[in-house]
Amino acid sequence: MISREIASKVLAKCLVTGGDFAEIFEEDVISNSIGILDSKVDSAIGGRSYGIGLRIFKGLKSVYAYTNDNTVSGLLDTAYKAALALGELREEKNIILDNTIKIPNIHNIEVYPNVVDYQKKIKVIKDAYKSAKDYSNDISQVSVTYVDKDQKILVANTEGIYAEDRRIRTRLGISVVASKGNENQTGFEGPGRYKGFEIFEEIDPIYYGREAARTAHTMLHAKNCPAGNMMVAIDNGFGGVIFHEACGHSLEATSVAKGNSVFADKLGHQIASTKVTAIDDGTLPNEWGSINIDDEGNFSKQNVLIENGILKSYMVDKLNGRRMGMEPTGNSRRQSYKYAPTSRMTNTYIAPGEDKPEDIIKSINDGLYAKKMGGGSVNPVTGEFNFTVSEGYLVKNGEIQEPVRGASLIGKGSEVLMNIDMVGDNLKQAQGMCGSSSGSIPVNVGQPMIRVKEITVGGRAEE
């Protein structure tokens, strides 16, 4: 990574047109991906990516540039050209990087992926493939992907920060298709951690392969879900994707600072049921969405977003913090050096309550049990969403009945938060990739089982 001396010169050059803040983000990434489709390894890709991003503020104006040229002359030239976008030349300043951050690493890595033989990685995906394929004769296609990433970063800025970090992540993705005639149903599992290859001491590829196949098989033989307003139990883990999408994005300063959020100017207001406490916590050891420092060099921390229904805080990056008059919260993230950072989630979840999952089910006379959630779409300004239920069951008289497919949950994030009237004690995290203006980043979503007393369920009529 570039030295403190070079970083100081580059940052000084960034401010030659009167900028009041400048930042360097240097990144060196080694990544690997192996895929298997229909029992054969069909892809094995390894690569290295390197680059440096430069960002300059002048009040609320911002300019971002990046380069792969890490020579002193190349960096100074990039800095100069970026600075010119903000005004006329002025006197060059002297920048002293005297705040070297000592970063406590809360993510113990036991087996770095780059020392693991490819055959061991291939065995993992073959085990997952076989368990999925052998689950049922209905399973028509199985695709398994293994990925690992070793990311080294440096953040330096004109406030004196000079900080380096290393991030190791490993993930398995299993997609399964079950078929009957012209009908196809899918199942997916994607466990991942901020860990090395030792992840497979706790993540069993055979179990997850079988689980993805079970979902596809179950939904293939399910009847269509009826539509209407219903009481719904949403299970733990990836059920938290609804809060992430319909509410979490609306609590990021990216939208709040510009007034493009239903929760703008609502600090201290009740925005959810008193049963709801929601947290974004990047400090959870070895979790997929965790970070030691964010991409602006701020320490990650636990941010209580909603406490007993009251909005307590937003997720804030440096630039939007200027607009809002608020300090950064350790949530500034980006996909790579090619993106300017902005406020993003890490591990975002609804905290566990005191209700038992079995009591939540027993409390429903006529409704839906959404065991697994799929993808969906959200309008971040209004919070209106539409999410598919990838595995659902009807609930009658407090008992889970037959599986149903084609269900979707439709509503507004602000209304759903107020309608959560039971919260289980079985918190679980699930992994995903989140896309926004600063690219695609790893995040956890999570929750215990919750009950929504009323929500619109979309369905399909029986043919």
N, C-alpha and C positions, 0 to 999 in steps of 0.2 A: 504494500500500500504506500501511497505517497508520503513523504516525510512531513514533519511539522513545519520545517523551513519552507518547503515548496508550497504547502497548503497556505501558509501565511502570505506568500507572494501572490498567489492566485486570488485569495480573498480580497487583498488590497486592490488588485486590478479590477475586481468586480465593482468596487465602490467609486471608480474614477468619475462617474457622472452624477454623484450625489446620492447614491443609494444609501440606505440606513441599516441594511442587514444583508449578509450574503452567506451562502451555505454550500459546502461540497458534500456530495454523496458518491462514494466510490464503492464499486461492487465487483466481486470476483466469484463466479458461480460455476460449480461442476455439477451437472445433472445427468441422471441415467433413467431410461425408460425401457421396459421390456413388455411386450404384449403377446398374448397367445389367443388364437381364434380357431375354434374347431380342432383342438388338440395339437395344433402346430404353432410354434413360435413364429409369428409373422412380422415382428419388428423388434429391433434391439438398437436403441439410439443412445449414444453418450455424447456429451458436448460440454464446451466451456464458453461462458459469456463474460465479457469484461467491459466496463465502461465507467465514466464519471459524469455525474450530473451537476450543474451549477445553477443555483437559484439566487435571485437578487430581489429585495424589496425596496420600494421607495414609497413610504406611506402605505397605501392600500394597493399600489400597483406592484405587479410581480412579473418577472420574466424568467424563463427556464430554458436552458440549453444543455446539450450533452455531447460527449465525444468519446471515441475509443483511443484517442491519442493522449497518452499520459506523459509525453515529454514536457519539459518546462515551457518551451516555446509554444507548443500546441495548446497547452492549458491556458497560458496567458493570452493567446490569440482568441480562444473561445470565450474567455472571461471578458476581454475587451469588446468583442462584438456583441455579447449579451448586454453589457453595460450601456452601449450606445443606444440600445432600444429604450432606455429610460431617460435620456437627456444629453446635455452638452458636457464636454470634458471639464473637470475641475481638478483640484489638487489631490494627488494620490495620498491615501492614508497609510499608516503603519498598523498592521494587525499582529497582535501577540496572542498566540495560542497557549495559554497558561493554565487551562482547566482540563487536564487530562482526567477523564472519568474512569474510575476503577469500577468495572462492572462485575457484580457478583453473578456468577453463572448458576442459575437455579435449575438448569436442564442437564442432568448428568448423561453423558453419552458413553456407552460401554463398547459398542462395536461400530466404528465408522464405516459407512457403506462402501467407501472406495477401497477398503481392504478385503471385502467379501468377494469370493469367486462368483462369476456369473452363473455357474451351475447351481450354486446354492439358491440364488435368486430365482432361477428358472424352476427349481424344485418347488418353491413356495407357490408359484402361479400354477404349476401343474397339479399340485395337491388341491388347490382351490377349484381348478377346472374340473378335475375328476369327481370331486364330491358334488358339484353342481350338476354335472352331466349325468351322474348315476342316480340322481334323486328320483327321477321319474322318466318314463318313456315319452312324456309330453315335452320334455326339454329339447328344443330344436336347435338352439344356438347358445354358446357360452363364450364370453369374451372376458379375459382377465388381464389387467395391467398392473405392473409393479413400477413405482417411481421412487427415486430418492434424490435429494438435493442438498448440496453443501454450499452454503452462501456465506462469504466473508464480506463484511462491510466496514467502511470508515465514514464517520460523520464529523465534519469540522465546520465551524461557523465563526462569524465575527464577534460573537459573544465570548469567545475564547475556548469553546468546546473542541475537544479532539478525542474522539471515542471510536474504538474498534470492537467488533463483535463477530461471532461465528454462529450460524444457525444450521442445524441438521434436521431434515424432515424426511420421513419415509411413509409411504402409503400404498395400500392395495385397493384396486377397484375391480369389482366383479359385476358384470351385466349378464343377465340371463333372459332368454326368450322361451316361453312355453307356447306351443301351438296345437290347435285342433281345427282341422279344416282351414277356413280362411281367417279364423280368429287367432290373434296373438296377444299375449300379455307378458309384461316384463317384471323383473325384480332386480334390485341393485343394492349392493353393500359397498361401503367405501371407508373402511377403518384406516386411520392414520394417526401419527404422533410426532411430536418434536423429539424424535429419538433416532438412533441408528438401527442396525439390523437386529438388535436385541428386542425390537418391537414384537418379533414373532414368538417371544417367550410368553407374551400376554395376549397376543392376537393370533388365534388359531385359524389359518386359512381354510381348513376343512370345514369348520363351523360356519364361517361366513359364506363359503361357497354353497353350502347346503341351505343356509338361510335365504340367500338370494333366489335360489331355485324354489324353495318352499313358497315364497311370496308369489312368484310367477305362476306356479302350479295352482295355488289356492285361488288366485284371481281368474285363472282360465276357467275354472269350474264354478265360479260365483255367478249369481244372477245380477241383473242391473239394479242399481240403487234407486230407490224412489226419491223424488224431489220434494222440497218444502222446508218450512222453518222447523228446526229440530233442536233438541238438547243434544249436545255432542261432547263426548269424552275424547280428548286428544292425548295420545300416549306420550311417554317421555322420550328423550333423545331427539331425533330429527323432527319431532312435532314442534320443537322450538323454532323451526324455520319460519313459522307464521309471525312470531314476535320479531325475529331478525329482519324479515322483509317488510312487514306492514308497519312495524313500530321502530325497530332499531335504526333503520336508515333515516327515519324522520327525527331521530335524536342526534344525528351527526351534524356537526357545525357546518359541513358542506352545504346542507340544505337550510339549516336553522338561521345561519348568518344572513342569508339572502331573503329570509321570510318565506322560503318555499317549503315550509313544514307546518303541519297541523298543530305541532307542539311548540312553535315559536312563541316566545314571550309567555310561557306557561310555567316557569320555575316557581315552585311553591304551591302550585295548583294541584287539585286532585284530578288525575287523568286516567286512573285505573281503579278497579275494585280494591278495597283495603286488604284483600287477600294477596295482592300482587306486589312482590318486591323483585325488581329486575336489576341485574348486575352485568357489567362488562369487566372482565378480569383477565388481563394479559399476563398475570404472574403465576398462573396455575402450572406447577412443575410438569414439564414434558407434554403438555397438551398441544394439540395441532395448531391452534391459533395464538399460542403464547409467544412473547418476545421479551428479551432482557431490556432492551431499549427500543424505542420506536425509530422511524427513519429520519427523525429530526434530532436524535440524540437524547431525547427525554426518557427517563426511567419509566418502564411500564408500571401500572398500578391497578388496584381494584377501584373501579368507579361504580358507586351505587347510583343507578339512573333513576329508578323509581323505588320509593320506600313506603310500604303499606299504602300504595295508591297515589302517593304524592311525588310529583316530579322534582327530583333533587339535583340533577346535573345533566349536562350534555357531554358528548365526546368531541373534544376540541383540538384542532391543529393550530399551528402558529399564525398563519395568515388569517384564517377565519377568527381566531382569538383576538386579533387586532380589530377586526370589524365588530366583534361582540363585546370587547373590553374584558375578555376572560383569559386566564392562563391555560396553556396546553395541558392536556390530561394524559399524555403518553399514548395517544391513539393515531398518530400520524404515520401512515403506511403507504407503500407503493409496490407495484409488481416488480419493477426493476429500475435501473438508473435511467431508463428512457422515459420515466413518468415523474412529474412533480408530485410530491406527497400531498395527501389531504386527510381529513379525519375519517377513520375507518374503525370497524369493530374488530375485536380479538376473539375472546371466548365470551359470548353473550348469552345469558340464560335467565330464566325465571327461577328464583330461589325456591327450595323445597318448603312446603307448608306442613300442616299437621294431619291432613286427611289421608286415609288409607286408600290405595288404588281400588281394592275390592269394594270399599264403601262407595266410591264414586260410581262404579258400575251398578251397584245395587240401588243407587238413588235414581236411576234412569228407568222410567216406565216404558217410554217409547222414544227411541233416539238412535244415534249412530256412535259407534266406537271406531275412531280413526287410529288404527294401530300404527300405520306408517304414512308419512306425508311425502308427496312428490314435489315437483316444481310448480311454478305459478308466475303470475304477473302482478305488479303493484304500481300504483300511481303515488309517488312519494309526496306529492303536494297535498293530496286528499287522504292518503292512507287506504284507499280502496284497493282490495285485492281479490284474487281468484286463484285458489290452490287446489291441485288435484290430490285426492286421497289414493295413495298407491296400494294400500291394503285396508279395507274397511269391513265392519260387521254391523248388522242391525242389533239393537239391544231392546229386548222386550221384558217387561216386569222384572227388571234388575238382573237379567241374565243375557250373556252374549249369545246371539243366535247365528244364523247362517251368514257366510261372507257375501259382500256385495261389491260390485265393481262400477267404475264410471262415476264415482262420487267426486264432488268438488265442494270446497268451502268458499263462500262468497260473502264479503262484508267490508267493513271499514275497521282499520286498526284501533282507532279511538273507541269505537263501540264495543269491539271484542274485549278490549282491556277492562271495560266497565262490566261486562257480562260474565267475567270469570268468577264463579262463586264457590268453587272447590279447588284446592291445590294439594296434590299428593305429596308424599314424603320420599318419593323414589327418583330423585334427580339423576339424570343421565345426560352425558354429552355426546354429540355426534359431529362428524366432520364434513366440511364442504369447502367449495371455492366461491368467493364472493367477488362479483364484478362491479366496478364503479369507475369514476373518472380517473382514478389513479391505477387502473388495471385490475387484474385478478389476483387475489391474495387468499391464503389459507385462513379459515375461521372455524371456530366451533359454534354450533347452536345447541341449545339444551333447555330442558325443563323437566319437572316431574309430570306425572299425569295431571291434567287439568280438566275441569268441567266448564263448558260454556253453556249458560242456561238457555240461550237461543241464538242460532245462527242460520243463515240460509244455506241449505244443502242443494247443490245442483245434482241432477241424476239423469238417467236415460230410461226411456220407456222400453218395456219388453217388446221384442220383435215378434 
